[in-house]
Amino acid sequence: MAYVSLAFATVLNATANILIKVGVMRVGSLEGMALPVFIKKMALNHVLWAGCFCFAAALVAYSFALSKINLSVAYPIMTSIGYAIVILSSVFIIKETLNIHQIIGVLVIICGVWMVAW
């Protein structure tokens, strides 16, 4: 059950990052916008709030996982798999591009997670 919680926390954390990026893209850049307008747009952005909720839920799930799994195992798994999820989601959802170094890096991360979890 602890590893299920860790997986859930990882997906929630990655989802939170993606939602916050999408929310900020909808708000627009602070450049050329008055700070109070930017803050108001951020405060009224439901996608951004969904990202914050996902961060909070990830914290709860991760806390449960840490009560059962060593930090030296849980943290590398969560951060590296989360990193891979965010990169892949950035490509397929946000339409960002990857260069060859990033692709190799994702493959190295996946190998590293496999080695840590084994």
C-alpha positions as CSV (number, residue, x, y, z in Angstrom):
1,M,0.0,0.0,0.0
2,A,2.9,2.4,0.7
3,Y,4.2,2.1,-2.9
4,V,0.7,2.7,-4.2
5,S,0.6,5.8,-2.1
6,L,4.0,6.8,-3.4
7,A,2.9,6.3,-7.0
8,F,-0.3,8.3,-6.3
9,A,1.8,11.1,-4.8
10,T,4.2,11.1,-7.8
11,V,1.4,11.4,-10.3
12,L,-0.4,14.1,-8.2
13,N,2.9,16.1,-7.9
14,A,3.5,15.9,-11.7
15,T,-0.1,16.8,-12.4
16,A,0.2,19.8,-10.1
17,N,3.2,21.1,-12.0
18,I,1.5,20.6,-15.4
19,L,-1.7,22.4,-14.2
20,I,0.2,25.3,-12.8
21,K,2.1,25.7,-16.1
22,V,-1.1,25.6,-18.1
23,G,-2.7,28.0,-15.6
24,V,0.2,30.5,-15.9
25,M,0.1,30.2,-19.7
26,R,-3.6,31.2,-19.6
27,V,-2.9,34.2,-17.4
28,G,0.0,35.4,-19.6
29,S,3.3,36.9,-18.8
30,L,3.8,39.4,-16.0
31,E,5.9,41.4,-18.5
32,G,3.7,44.3,-19.7
33,M,1.0,43.6,-17.2
34,A,0.5,45.5,-13.9
35,L,1.3,43.4,-10.9
36,P,-2.2,43.8,-9.3
37,V,-3.8,42.6,-12.6
38,F,-1.5,39.6,-12.8
39,I,-2.3,38.7,-9.2
40,K,-6.0,39.0,-9.8
41,K,-5.8,36.8,-12.9
42,M,-3.8,34.2,-10.9
43,A,-6.3,34.3,-8.0
44,L,-9.3,33.7,-10.3
45,N,-7.6,30.9,-12.4
46,H,-9.3,27.6,-11.7
47,V,-6.6,25.6,-13.4
48,L,-4.0,27.1,-11.0
49,W,-6.2,26.3,-8.0
50,A,-6.5,22.7,-9.3
51,G,-2.7,22.5,-9.4
52,C,-2.5,23.8,-5.8
53,F,-5.0,21.2,-4.7
54,C,-3.0,18.4,-6.4
55,F,0.1,19.6,-4.5
56,A,-1.8,19.4,-1.2
57,A,-3.1,15.9,-2.0
58,A,0.4,14.8,-3.1
59,L,1.7,16.0,0.3
60,V,-0.8,13.8,2.1
61,A,-0.1,10.7,-0.1
62,Y,3.7,11.3,0.1
63,S,3.6,11.6,3.9
64,F,1.8,8.3,4.2
65,A,4.4,6.7,1.9
66,L,7.2,8.1,4.0
67,S,5.7,6.5,7.1
68,K,6.4,3.1,5.5
69,I,9.3,3.6,3.0
70,N,12.8,4.8,3.6
71,L,13.3,8.4,2.4
72,S,16.5,7.3,0.6
73,V,14.3,5.1,-1.6
74,A,11.0,7.1,-1.8
75,Y,12.5,10.5,-2.7
76,P,14.6,9.4,-5.7
77,I,11.7,7.4,-7.0
78,M,9.2,10.2,-6.6
79,T,11.4,13.0,-8.1
80,S,12.9,11.0,-11.0
81,I,9.6,9.4,-12.1
82,G,7.9,12.7,-11.6
83,Y,10.5,14.4,-13.7
84,A,10.0,11.9,-16.5
85,I,6.2,12.4,-16.3
86,V,6.5,16.2,-16.5
87,I,8.9,16.0,-19.4
88,L,6.6,13.7,-21.4
89,S,3.5,15.7,-20.5
90,S,5.3,18.9,-21.5
91,V,5.8,17.4,-25.0
92,F,2.4,15.8,-25.5
93,I,0.1,18.3,-23.6
94,I,1.9,21.7,-23.7
95,K,3.6,20.9,-27.0
96,E,7.1,21.8,-25.8
97,T,10.0,20.3,-27.7
98,L,12.9,18.1,-26.4
99,N,16.4,18.1,-27.6
100,I,18.6,15.0,-27.8
101,H,20.2,15.7,-24.4
102,Q,16.8,15.8,-22.7
103,I,15.8,12.5,-24.3
104,I,19.0,10.8,-23.2
105,G,18.5,12.3,-19.7
106,V,15.0,10.9,-19.4
107,L,16.3,7.4,-20.4
108,V,19.1,7.8,-17.8
109,I,16.6,8.8,-15.1
110,I,14.4,5.7,-15.9
111,C,17.5,3.5,-15.6
112,G,18.4,5.2,-12.3
113,V,14.9,4.7,-10.9
114,W,15.1,1.0,-11.8
115,M,18.4,0.6,-10.0
116,V,17.3,2.5,-6.9
117,A,14.0,0.6,-6.6
118,W,15.6,-2.8,-7.3
